[in-house]
Amino acid sequence: MVNNVLGSQANLSTLLAQSVNNTRQTSNVIQGNVPNITNEQLNQLNNAKADQVLKQQLTSLFTISSTPSLNSYKLSNEDLALRTVISSQQEGLLKNESGAKLIERLNSSVKNIQGAYTNTSDILLSLGRLGHEQKTFLASSQQRVERSLNPYMESVTRANFEDDDNYQFELSVKTKEGDVINITFNSSQGYDEETGEAIDGFGVSYEVEGDLSEAEHKALKQILTGVGEMADEFFKVSENSYSRYVLPNQSDINLDFLSDFDNQQLSGFNVYFSTTDGETVDPSENTFNLSYDIDEETQQQALVFNSQSGQSEIDFTLDMSTIGAKDTNQMKQYLASLDQNLEDSRVNSNDKKLKSAFGNKGDEVMQQSFELFKGAFTSMSSAAERYSSLESLATREFNDGRAMVADLVANMVENDSRYQGLGNKAPNTLGAGVSKLADFNAEFSFLMDKGDYQPESKIELSQTTEQEEYGQLSGVTQNKTGSSSFRNLNLKTSPDYYDKKESYDIGTAVKNNELVGLDQSHEVDVDKKTYQFNPEISRYELKMAMTEQTASESNIRLINDIWLEKNEDSYDMHKKERVGGGAEQDDFKKTNRHSHNKLVTLIGDLDKLADDKKAKQEYLTDLGEVNFFMGKYI
């Protein structure tokens, strides 16, 4: 969890002190590097010669051929120590090592420098020349080395990680009372005080405008948990030597916690994640931006999402009522409709079968983000169901209206043997009947920026419901709309496009808790154009253009046990395809299709209407009232 990675950068002097105390292990590691010293040299050792032995020890630590000669340069021990560190860093850079590897080198250099001081002490001690003056000299020199290395080590750490380890995490939560909680996480690189190794960590600042109650703290904790789980997925680190970051898998990020959002305490939140990868040839930035708000006055909840990663950009918005009920079948229908729309856009984005304009990797990212979009849709719908149960007025209004009508319609459509229904020329993917779910407007878009080629897919889905009353009649009207589209936003290349829109409208009339009128209409419109490049004229020209419209309508009146139903179906298709290389109109092959069917069904005791003028008059009067109420005339 992000809550558990609030590490702080260790003081570098602590690491140096730790290395100073680790004498036995370091001495064993570099003992083989001790230069041979003749008896004549050893006999000449005195306090002044201790400096020369130390210089020899430090010089042996150089790792590249550019080691300076002691005869040519009058270097202090501090200079030599720093140069050994720099030489090791240069060697790592020549090998194109990662920032983490360079930090490991830095840590190793510190331990080796301490080993040089330890070896010098051991040599002097073995000769009986390690007196008080020599000890003081070595201790003072070691302190000066530490002071000179500290700024350099801090500089190297900052330089190695300022690009390839740049995390940003910002969260702002607003309470229902208007208080604002701002939480900011910033990345850092530091050292573990126990192991002496480089670690990832986050610094955190926590700011609250106003006082939080215990209930608000509990609601805030729920948001932090949900957002923290998203951050865990977003900030995954890779062991890949070319990039430390894993491309966020949107399908591993979920928004389930929105279904339990505490609207009694909070009114919304905003969260922002970002990572910058500086180890790749072209530094890349991944961003994740999400906001969620509830407006109690308008009984609306709104979610806005944007994510950019590499060439792809994901945007989606969800505006949804807080009044709704559970409707499992309709939810399945909507999710299936969304999937179908995405597939239609993907398949029609390219004239080549089984290959989309986004490529395999782009398709994978698009489908992952689409799962996140659908997850947000179901979570917000569940939230609306829960909010409705908390509002007694909303529950009563809903149950007395739409829910009852939805059940009456479902019973007629599913159980009445007289029902003919809509035609099946174009299957209704939006779902027949009245949806009990909260009204909404959902939009999703996926864009890839390939320079000269910028393909974009858009998916939309919406539901709008109204309830009406007039005299003894009441009813519900509902519109469901779904659409998918594909565009190439860079018109310098092929301007292919695909548009599909599907709509389903239903209207009802209820009298004395009985369904007396049911109108349905379903329409699907498709518009598609593909282009091909003509080198002779150096531009793209139309290859194929097609429009297609399928419409079905059903009007039912069930009055005094007389069933009257009218059904109409129509289909129109216009298509032209280029058959030659020229640009003349005659080079196109045209195809047109049209069909229309109409059927009126009347079932009941027709003799009664013919023989009983009063019954006939009552029937016609009631029929006229229902037609007027629904705005239909048969």
C-alpha positions as CSV (number, residue, x, y, z in Angstrom):
1,M,0.0,0.0,0.0
2,V,1.1,3.6,-0.6
3,N,0.4,4.2,3.1
4,N,3.3,1.9,3.9
5,V,6.0,3.5,1.7
6,L,6.4,6.8,3.5
7,G,10.2,6.3,3.8
8,S,12.6,9.2,4.3
9,Q,16.0,9.7,2.9
10,A,18.7,8.7,5.4
11,N,21.5,11.1,6.4
12,L,24.5,10.4,4.2
13,S,26.9,10.9,7.1
14,T,25.2,7.9,8.8
15,L,26.2,5.7,5.9
16,L,29.7,7.0,6.1
17,A,29.9,6.3,9.9
18,Q,28.5,2.9,9.3
19,S,31.2,2.2,6.7
20,V,33.9,3.4,9.2
21,N,32.8,0.9,11.8
22,N,32.7,-2.0,9.2
23,T,36.5,-2.4,9.2
24,R,37.0,-6.1,9.4
25,Q,35.0,-7.0,6.3
26,T,36.3,-4.2,4.2
27,S,39.9,-5.0,5.1
28,N,39.4,-8.6,3.9
29,V,37.9,-7.4,0.7
30,I,40.8,-5.2,-0.5
31,Q,43.7,-6.8,1.3
32,G,44.9,-8.2,-2.0
33,N,45.3,-4.6,-3.4
34,V,47.9,-3.7,-0.8
35,P,51.2,-2.9,-2.6
36,N,54.4,-4.6,-1.5
37,I,56.5,-2.5,0.8
38,T,60.2,-3.3,1.1
39,N,62.0,-3.6,4.5
40,E,64.0,-0.4,3.6
41,Q,60.7,1.5,3.1
42,L,59.2,0.1,6.3
43,N,62.3,1.1,8.3
44,Q,62.0,4.7,7.1
45,L,58.3,5.0,8.2
46,N,57.6,7.8,10.6
47,N,54.7,10.1,11.2
48,A,55.3,11.9,7.9
49,K,55.5,8.7,6.0
50,A,52.0,7.7,7.2
51,D,50.6,10.2,4.6
52,Q,52.5,8.5,1.8
53,V,51.2,5.0,2.8
54,L,47.6,6.3,2.9
55,K,48.1,7.9,-0.6
56,Q,49.3,4.5,-1.9
57,Q,46.2,2.8,-0.4
58,L,43.8,5.3,-1.9
59,T,45.5,5.2,-5.3
60,S,45.1,1.5,-5.5
61,L,41.3,2.0,-5.5
62,F,41.2,3.7,-8.9
63,T,39.2,1.6,-11.4
64,I,40.1,3.2,-14.8
65,S,43.3,3.7,-16.6
66,S,43.3,7.5,-16.1
67,T,44.8,7.1,-12.6
68,P,46.9,10.1,-11.8
69,S,50.6,9.7,-10.9
70,L,51.7,10.7,-7.4
71,N,54.9,12.1,-8.9
72,S,53.0,14.4,-11.3
73,Y,50.3,15.7,-8.9
74,K,50.5,16.9,-5.4
75,L,47.1,15.7,-4.3
76,S,45.7,15.7,-0.8
77,N,44.1,12.6,0.7
78,E,40.7,14.3,0.3
79,D,41.4,14.8,-3.5
80,L,42.5,11.2,-3.9
81,A,39.4,9.8,-2.1
82,L,37.1,11.9,-4.2
83,R,38.9,10.9,-7.4
84,T,38.5,7.2,-6.6
85,V,34.8,7.7,-6.3
86,I,34.7,9.7,-9.5
87,S,36.7,7.0,-11.4
88,S,34.3,4.3,-10.2
89,Q,31.3,6.4,-11.4
90,Q,33.0,7.0,-14.8
91,E,33.6,3.3,-15.2
92,G,29.8,2.7,-14.5
93,L,28.8,5.4,-17.0
94,L,31.0,3.8,-19.7
95,K,29.2,0.6,-19.1
96,N,25.8,2.4,-19.4
97,E,24.8,1.2,-15.9
98,S,21.5,2.2,-14.4
99,G,21.0,4.8,-11.7
100,A,20.6,2.1,-9.1
101,K,23.9,0.4,-10.1
102,L,25.7,3.8,-9.9
103,I,24.4,4.2,-6.4
104,E,25.7,0.8,-5.5
105,R,29.1,1.8,-6.8
106,L,28.9,4.9,-4.7
107,N,28.2,2.9,-1.6
108,S,31.0,0.4,-2.4
109,S,33.5,3.3,-2.9
110,V,32.7,4.7,0.6
111,K,33.4,1.3,2.1
112,N,36.6,0.9,0.1
113,I,37.9,4.3,1.2
114,Q,37.3,3.3,4.8
115,G,39.2,0.1,4.0
116,A,42.2,2.1,2.8
117,Y,42.3,3.9,6.2
118,T,42.0,0.5,8.0
119,N,44.8,-1.0,5.9
120,T,47.1,1.9,6.6
121,S,46.5,1.5,10.3
122,D,47.2,-2.2,10.1
123,I,50.5,-1.7,8.3
124,L,51.7,0.9,10.8
125,L,50.5,-1.3,13.7
126,S,52.5,-4.3,12.4
127,L,55.6,-2.2,12.3
128,G,55.1,-0.7,15.7
129,R,54.7,2.7,14.2
130,L,51.0,3.4,15.0
131,G,51.4,5.9,17.8
132,H,49.2,8.7,19.0
133,E,50.4,11.1,16.4
134,Q,49.7,8.7,13.6
135,K,46.2,7.9,15.0
136,T,45.4,11.6,15.2
137,F,46.6,12.2,11.7
138,L,44.5,9.3,10.2
139,A,41.3,10.3,12.2
140,S,41.6,14.0,11.1
141,S,42.2,13.0,7.5
142,Q,39.2,10.6,7.6
143,Q,36.9,13.4,8.9
144,R,38.1,15.7,6.1
145,V,37.4,13.0,3.5
146,E,33.9,12.5,4.9
147,R,33.1,16.2,4.8
148,S,34.3,16.4,1.2
149,L,32.4,13.3,0.1
150,N,29.1,14.2,1.6
151,P,28.2,17.0,-0.9
152,Y,29.4,14.9,-3.9
153,M,27.3,11.9,-2.8
154,E,24.2,14.0,-2.4
155,S,24.8,15.5,-5.8
156,V,25.3,12.0,-7.5
157,T,22.2,10.6,-5.8
158,R,20.1,13.6,-6.9
159,A,21.5,13.5,-10.5
160,N,21.0,9.8,-10.9
161,F,17.4,9.8,-9.8
162,E,15.9,13.1,-10.7
163,D,14.8,11.8,-14.1
164,D,14.3,8.1,-13.8
165,D,12.6,8.1,-10.4
166,N,10.1,11.0,-10.5
167,Y,6.8,10.1,-8.8
168,Q,4.0,12.5,-8.2
169,F,0.9,11.6,-6.2
170,E,-1.6,14.3,-5.3
171,L,-5.0,13.7,-3.6
172,S,-7.6,16.3,-2.7
173,V,-10.7,15.3,-0.8
174,K,-13.7,17.6,-0.1
175,T,-16.1,17.0,2.8
176,K,-19.8,17.6,2.6
177,E,-19.3,20.5,5.0
178,G,-16.8,22.2,2.7
179,D,-13.5,21.3,4.4
180,V,-10.7,20.3,2.0
181,I,-8.0,17.7,2.7
182,N,-4.9,17.9,0.5
183,I,-2.5,15.0,0.5
184,T,0.7,15.2,-1.5
185,F,3.3,12.4,-1.9
186,N,6.7,13.2,-3.5
187,S,9.2,10.6,-4.5
188,S,12.7,10.4,-3.0
189,Q,15.8,8.2,-3.2
190,G,17.6,7.5,0.0
191,Y,19.5,4.9,2.0
192,D,18.3,2.3,4.4
193,E,20.0,3.0,7.7
194,E,20.4,-0.7,8.5
195,T,21.5,-2.1,5.2
196,G,23.2,0.9,3.7
197,E,21.4,0.3,0.4
198,A,19.6,2.8,-1.9
199,I,15.8,2.6,-1.4
200,D,12.7,4.1,-3.0
201,G,10.6,6.3,-0.7
202,F,7.8,8.8,-0.6
203,G,7.7,12.1,1.3
204,V,4.2,13.1,2.4
205,S,2.6,16.4,3.2
206,Y,-0.9,16.4,4.8
207,E,-3.0,19.6,4.9
208,V,-6.5,20.1,6.2
209,E,-8.6,23.2,5.8
210,G,-11.0,23.0,8.8
211,D,-11.6,20.3,11.4
212,L,-12.5,16.7,10.6
213,S,-15.0,14.7,12.6
214,E,-14.6,11.1,13.4
215,A,-17.1,10.1,10.7
216,E,-15.2,12.3,8.2
217,H,-11.9,10.6,9.2
218,K,-13.5,7.2,8.6
219,A,-14.8,8.2,5.2
220,L,-11.4,9.7,4.3
221,K,-9.7,6.4,5.2
222,Q,-12.0,4.5,2.8
223,I,-10.9,6.9,0.0
224,L,-7.2,6.5,0.9
225,T,-7.5,2.8,0.8
226,G,-9.1,2.7,-2.6
227,V,-6.8,5.3,-4.1
228,G,-3.8,3.6,-2.5
229,E,-4.7,0.3,-4.2
230,M,-4.8,2.2,-7.5
231,A,-1.4,3.7,-6.8
232,D,0.1,0.3,-6.1
233,E,-0.7,-0.7,-9.6
234,F,0.3,2.6,-11.2
235,F,3.7,2.8,-9.4
236,K,4.9,-0.7,-10.1
237,V,8.7,-0.8,-10.7
238,S,10.3,-3.0,-13.3
239,E,13.7,-4.8,-13.1
240,N,14.1,-4.0,-16.9
241,S,17.5,-2.4,-17.4
242,Y,16.0,-0.1,-20.0
243,S,13.1,1.2,-18.0
244,R,12.3,1.2,-14.3
245,Y,8.5,1.5,-15.0
246,V,5.8,-1.0,-15.8
247,L,3.2,0.4,-18.2
248,P,0.1,0.7,-16.0
249,N,-2.3,-2.1,-16.8
250,Q,-5.6,-0.3,-16.5
251,S,-7.5,-3.5,-16.0
252,D,-5.5,-4.1,-12.8
253,I,-6.7,-0.7,-11.5
254,N,-10.3,-0.7,-10.4
255,L,-12.8,1.8,-9.1
256,D,-14.9,-0.5,-7.0
257,F,-14.5,1.7,-3.9
258,L,-16.8,4.3,-5.6
259,S,-19.8,2.1,-4.9
260,D,-19.1,2.6,-1.1
261,F,-18.3,6.3,-1.4
262,D,-19.7,8.0,1.8
263,N,-21.8,10.8,0.4
264,Q,-23.1,11.6,3.9
265,Q,-19.6,12.9,4.8
266,L,-17.8,13.6,1.5
267,S,-18.7,15.5,-1.7
268,G,-15.8,14.4,-3.9
269,F,-12.1,13.9,-4.5
270,N,-9.4,14.5,-7.1
271,V,-6.4,12.3,-7.6
272,Y,-3.3,12.7,-9.8
273,F,-0.5,10.2,-10.4
274,S,2.5,10.6,-12.7
275,T,5.9,8.9,-13.3
276,T,8.7,10.2,-15.5
277,D,11.1,7.6,-17.0
278,G,14.4,9.2,-17.9
279,E,16.4,6.0,-18.5
280,T,14.9,5.4,-21.9
281,V,16.3,7.1,-25.1
282,D,13.2,9.3,-25.2
283,P,12.1,10.2,-21.7
284,S,8.4,9.3,-21.3
285,E,5.7,10.4,-18.8
286,N,2.8,8.4,-17.6
287,T,-0.1,10.4,-16.0
288,F,-3.4,9.4,-14.3
289,N,-6.0,12.0,-13.4
290,L,-9.3,11.2,-11.9
291,S,-12.0,13.4,-10.3
292,Y,-15.3,12.3,-8.7
293,D,-18.0,14.7,-7.3
294,I,-21.5,14.4,-6.0
295,D,-24.0,17.3,-6.2
296,E,-26.7,16.7,-3.6
297,E,-28.9,19.5,-4.9
298,T,-29.1,18.2,-8.4
299,Q,-28.9,14.5,-7.3
300,Q,-26.0,13.9,-9.8
301,Q,-22.6,12.2,-9.5
302,A,-19.9,13.0,-12.0
303,L,-16.5,11.3,-12.9
304,V,-13.9,12.6,-15.2
305,F,-10.8,10.5,-16.1
306,N,-7.7,11.2,-18.2
307,S,-4.6,9.1,-18.6
308,Q,-1.6,9.5,-21.0
309,S,1.1,6.9,-21.4
310,G,3.5,6.9,-24.3
311,Q,1.6,7.3,-27.6
312,S,-1.9,6.6,-26.1
313,E,-4.3,8.9,-24.4
314,I,-7.5,7.8,-22.6
315,D,-10.4,10.0,-21.7
316,F,-13.8,9.1,-20.2
317,T,-16.6,10.9,-18.4
318,L,-19.6,9.5,-16.5
319,D,-22.5,11.7,-15.5
320,M,-25.0,9.7,-13.5
321,S,-28.1,10.3,-11.4
322,T,-28.0,9.3,-7.7
323,I,-31.5,7.9,-8.1
324,G,-31.7,4.3,-9.4
325,A,-32.3,0.7,-8.6
326,K,-30.7,-2.7,-9.2
327,D,-31.4,-4.1,-12.7
328,T,-29.0,-7.0,-13.3
329,N,-30.4,-7.9,-16.8
330,Q,-30.2,-4.3,-18.0
331,M,-26.6,-3.9,-16.6
332,K,-25.5,-7.0,-18.5
333,Q,-27.2,-5.6,-21.7
334,Y,-25.4,-2.3,-21.4
335,L,-22.0,-3.9,-20.7
336,A,-22.5,-6.1,-23.8
337,S,-23.6,-3.1,-25.8
338,L,-20.4,-1.3,-24.8
339,D,-18.3,-4.2,-25.7
340,Q,-20.0,-4.5,-29.1
341,N,-19.5,-0.8,-29.8
342,L,-15.8,-1.0,-29.0
343,E,-15.4,-4.0,-31.3
344,D,-17.3,-2.3,-34.1
345,S,-15.0,0.7,-33.8
346,R,-11.9,-1.5,-33.6
347,V,-12.8,-3.7,-36.6
348,N,-13.9,-0.8,-38.8
349,S,-10.8,1.3,-38.0
350,N,-8.9,-0.5,-40.7
351,D,-9.8,-1.9,-44.1
352,K,-7.7,-5.0,-43.4
353,K,-9.6,-7.7,-41.6
354,L,-8.4,-8.9,-38.1
355,K,-6.1,-5.9,-37.7
356,S,-7.0,-2.5,-36.3
357,A,-5.5,0.9,-36.8
358,F,-4.1,0.8,-33.2
359,G,-1.9,-2.3,-33.7
360,N,-1.8,-5.3,-31.3
361,K,-0.2,-3.4,-28.4
362,G,-2.5,-0.4,-28.9
363,D,-5.6,-2.7,-28.9
364,E,-4.4,-4.2,-25.6
365,V,-4.0,-0.9,-23.9
366,M,-7.4,0.3,-25.3
367,Q,-9.2,-2.8,-24.0
368,Q,-7.5,-2.5,-20.6
369,S,-8.6,1.1,-20.2
370,F,-12.1,0.1,-21.4
371,E,-12.4,-2.4,-18.6
372,L,-11.6,0.5,-16.1
373,F,-14.3,2.6,-17.8
374,K,-16.9,-0.2,-17.5
375,G,-15.8,-0.8,-13.9
376,A,-16.5,2.8,-13.1
377,F,-19.9,2.6,-14.7
378,T,-21.0,-0.4,-12.6
379,S,-19.6,1.1,-9.4
380,M,-21.4,4.4,-9.9
381,S,-24.6,2.5,-10.7
382,S,-24.2,0.5,-7.5
383,A,-23.6,3.8,-5.6
384,A,-26.8,5.2,-7.0
385,E,-28.7,2.2,-5.8
386,R,-27.3,2.7,-2.3
387,Y,-27.9,6.4,-2.3
388,S,-31.5,5.9,-3.3
389,S,-32.1,3.6,-0.3
390,L,-30.9,6.4,2.0
391,E,-33.3,8.9,0.6
392,S,-36.9,7.9,1.6
393,L,-38.5,10.4,-0.8
394,A,-36.4,9.3,-3.8
395,T,-37.2,5.6,-3.0
396,R,-41.0,6.3,-2.7
397,E,-41.0,8.3,-5.9
398,F,-39.0,5.7,-7.8
399,N,-40.9,2.7,-6.6
400,D,-44.3,4.3,-7.3
401,G,-43.2,5.2,-10.8
402,R,-40.5,3.7,-13.0
403,A,-40.0,0.4,-11.1
404,M,-43.7,-0.5,-11.4
405,V,-43.9,0.5,-15.0
406,A,-40.7,-1.5,-15.8
407,D,-42.3,-4.6,-14.3
408,L,-45.5,-4.2,-16.2
409,V,-43.6,-3.8,-19.5
410,A,-41.4,-6.8,-18.8
411,N,-44.5,-8.9,-18.1
412,M,-46.1,-7.9,-21.4
413,V,-43.0,-8.3,-23.5
414,E,-42.0,-11.7,-21.9
415,N,-45.3,-13.4,-21.1
416,D,-48.1,-12.1,-23.4
417,S,-48.5,-14.4,-26.4
418,R,-50.1,-11.7,-28.4
419,Y,-46.9,-9.6,-28.4
420,Q,-45.2,-9.3,-31.8
421,G,-42.6,-6.7,-30.8
422,L,-39.9,-5.0,-32.7
423,G,-38.4,-6.5,-35.9
424,N,-35.2,-8.4,-35.7
425,K,-33.5,-7.0,-38.8
426,A,-31.0,-5.3,-36.4
427,P,-30.9,-6.8,-32.9
428,N,-31.5,-4.4,-30.1
429,T,-28.2,-4.4,-28.2
430,L,-29.5,-1.7,-25.8
431,G,-32.1,-4.0,-24.2
432,A,-35.9,-3.8,-24.6
433,G,-38.1,-2.5,-21.8
434,V,-37.8,0.2,-19.1
435,S,-34.4,0.2,-17.3
436,K,-34.5,0.6,-13.5
437,L,-30.9,1.8,-13.5
438,A,-30.0,5.4,-12.7
439,D,-29.9,7.7,-15.8
440,F,-26.5,8.5,-17.1
441,N,-24.4,9.8,-19.9
442,A,-21.1,8.0,-20.5
443,E,-18.3,8.8,-23.0
444,F,-15.1,7.0,-23.7
445,S,-12.3,7.9,-26.1
446,F,-8.9,6.3,-27.0
447,L,-6.3,8.2,-29.0
448,M,-2.9,7.2,-30.3
449,D,-0.5,9.8,-31.5
450,K,1.8,8.2,-34.2
451,G,2.9,11.5,-35.6
452,D,1.5,11.5,-39.2
453,Y,-1.2,9.1,-38.1
454,Q,-3.5,9.8,-35.1
455,P,-6.4,7.2,-34.9
456,E,-9.1,7.8,-32.3
457,S,-12.1,5.7,-31.2
458,K,-15.0,7.0,-29.3
459,I,-17.8,5.1,-27.5
460,E,-20.9,6.7,-26.0
461,L,-23.8,5.3,-24.0
462,S,-26.7,7.2,-22.4
463,Q,-30.1,6.7,-20.7
464,T,-32.7,9.4,-20.1
465,T,-36.0,8.9,-18.3
466,E,-39.0,11.0,-17.6
467,Q,-42.2,10.4,-15.7
468,E,-45.5,12.0,-16.6
469,E,-49.1,12.2,-15.3
470,Y,-52.3,13.4,-16.9
471,G,-55.7,12.8,-15.4
472,Q,-56.0,9.1,-14.6
473,L,-53.0,8.2,-16.8
474,S,-49.4,8.1,-15.8
475,G,-46.4,6.8,-17.6
476,V,-42.7,6.7,-18.2
477,T,-40.7,7.6,-21.3
478,Q,-37.1,6.5,-21.7
479,N,-34.4,6.9,-24.3
480,K,-31.4,4.7,-24.6
481,T,-28.6,5.6,-27.0
482,G,-25.3,4.0,-27.9
483,S,-22.7,5.0,-30.5
484,S,-19.2,4.2,-31.7
485,S,-17.0,6.0,-34.0
486,F,-13.5,6.0,-35.5
487,R,-11.6,8.9,-36.9
488,N,-8.1,9.7,-38.1
489,L,-7.4,13.1,-36.6
490,N,-4.5,13.9,-38.9
491,L,-6.2,14.7,-42.3
492,K,-2.8,14.6,-44.1
493,T,-3.1,10.9,-44.1
494,S,-6.1,8.6,-44.9
495,P,-9.3,10.3,-43.6
496,D,-11.1,7.0,-43.0
497,Y,-14.0,7.2,-40.6
498,Y,-16.7,5.0,-39.2
499,D,-19.9,6.1,-37.3
500,K,-22.6,3.9,-35.8
501,K,-25.5,5.2,-33.7
502,E,-28.2,3.0,-32.1
503,S,-31.2,4.4,-30.3
504,Y,-34.1,2.8,-28.5
505,D,-37.1,4.8,-27.3
506,I,-40.0,3.5,-25.1
507,G,-43.1,5.2,-24.0
508,T,-45.8,3.8,-21.6
509,A,-49.3,4.7,-20.4
510,V,-50.7,3.2,-17.2
511,K,-54.2,3.4,-15.8
512,N,-55.4,1.8,-12.6
513,N,-52.0,0.0,-12.3
514,E,-52.5,-1.6,-15.7
515,L,-50.4,-1.0,-18.8
516,V,-52.8,0.4,-21.5
517,G,-50.2,1.7,-23.9
518,L,-46.7,0.7,-25.0
519,D,-44.7,2.4,-27.8
520,Q,-41.2,1.3,-28.9
521,S,-38.9,2.3,-31.6
522,H,-35.4,1.1,-32.5
523,E,-33.0,2.6,-35.1
524,V,-29.5,1.8,-36.2
525,D,-27.5,4.2,-38.5
526,V,-24.1,3.4,-40.0
527,D,-21.9,5.7,-42.0
528,K,-18.5,4.5,-43.2
529,K,-15.9,5.8,-45.7
530,T,-12.5,4.4,-46.6
531,Y,-9.8,6.1,-48.7
532,Q,-6.8,5.0,-50.7
533,F,-3.7,6.9,-51.7
534,N,-3.3,7.7,-55.4
535,P,0.3,8.4,-56.3
536,E,-0.6,9.9,-59.6
537,I,-2.4,12.8,-57.9
538,S,-0.4,12.6,-54.6
539,R,-3.5,12.5,-52.4
540,Y,-6.1,10.2,-50.9
541,E,-9.2,9.5,-52.8
542,L,-12.5,7.8,-51.9
543,K,-12.4,4.0,-52.1
544,M,-15.7,3.1,-50.5
545,A,-18.7,5.0,-49.0
546,M,-21.6,3.3,-47.3
547,T,-24.7,4.4,-45.4
548,E,-27.1,2.0,-43.8
549,Q,-30.3,2.6,-41.8
550,T,-32.5,0.0,-40.0
551,A,-35.6,1.1,-38.2
552,S,-38.3,-0.8,-36.3
553,E,-41.4,0.5,-34.5
554,S,-44.1,-1.0,-32.4
555,N,-47.3,0.6,-31.0
556,I,-49.5,-1.3,-28.7
557,R,-52.8,-0.4,-27.1
558,L,-54.5,-2.8,-24.6
559,I,-57.9,-1.2,-23.7
560,N,-60.9,-3.1,-22.5
561,D,-59.1,-6.4,-23.3
562,I,-58.8,-5.3,-27.0
563,W,-55.2,-5.8,-28.3
564,L,-54.3,-3.3,-31.1
565,E,-50.7,-3.5,-32.4
566,K,-49.0,-1.8,-35.3
567,N,-45.5,-2.9,-36.5
568,E,-43.3,-1.2,-39.1
569,D,-39.8,-2.2,-40.3
570,S,-37.6,-0.5,-42.8
571,Y,-34.2,-0.9,-44.2
572,D,-32.1,1.4,-46.5
573,M,-28.6,0.9,-47.7
574,H,-26.6,3.0,-50.2
575,K,-23.0,2.0,-51.2
576,K,-20.5,3.0,-53.8
577,E,-17.1,1.4,-54.4
578,R,-14.3,2.5,-56.7
579,V,-13.6,0.1,-59.4
580,G,-10.9,2.0,-61.3
581,G,-7.9,4.2,-60.6
582,G,-9.4,7.4,-61.9
583,A,-11.5,10.0,-60.2
584,E,-14.5,10.1,-62.5
585,Q,-18.0,9.4,-61.2
586,D,-18.3,6.5,-63.6
587,D,-15.5,4.7,-61.9
588,F,-17.8,3.9,-58.9
589,K,-20.0,0.9,-58.6
590,K,-23.3,1.8,-56.8
591,T,-25.5,-0.5,-54.7
592,N,-28.8,0.4,-53.2
593,R,-31.3,-1.6,-51.2
594,H,-34.6,-0.7,-49.6
595,S,-37.4,-2.6,-47.8
596,H,-40.5,-1.7,-45.8
597,N,-43.0,-3.8,-44.0
598,K,-46.1,-2.8,-42.1
599,L,-48.5,-5.0,-40.1
600,V,-51.6,-4.1,-38.0
601,T,-53.0,-6.7,-35.5
602,L,-56.3,-6.5,-33.8
603,I,-57.2,-9.2,-31.2
604,G,-60.3,-9.3,-28.9
605,D,-64.1,-9.5,-28.8
606,L,-64.7,-7.5,-32.0
607,D,-68.3,-8.5,-32.2
608,K,-68.9,-6.7,-28.9
609,L,-67.5,-3.5,-30.4
610,A,-69.7,-3.9,-33.5
611,D,-72.9,-4.7,-31.6
612,D,-72.6,-2.5,-28.6
613,K,-72.4,1.2,-29.5
614,K,-71.8,2.2,-25.8
615,A,-68.9,-0.2,-25.6
616,K,-67.5,1.0,-28.9
617,Q,-67.8,4.6,-27.7
618,E,-66.1,3.9,-24.5
619,Y,-63.3,2.1,-26.3
620,L,-62.7,4.9,-28.8
621,T,-62.8,7.5,-26.0
622,D,-60.2,5.6,-23.9
623,L,-58.1,5.0,-27.0
624,G,-58.1,8.7,-27.9
625,E,-57.0,9.6,-24.3
626,V,-54.1,7.1,-24.4
627,N,-53.1,8.3,-27.9
628,F,-53.2,11.9,-26.7
629,F,-51.2,11.1,-23.6
630,M,-48.5,9.3,-25.6
631,G,-48.5,11.7,-28.5
632,K,-49.4,9.0,-30.9
633,Y,-52.3,8.6,-33.3
634,I,-53.1,5.2,-34.9
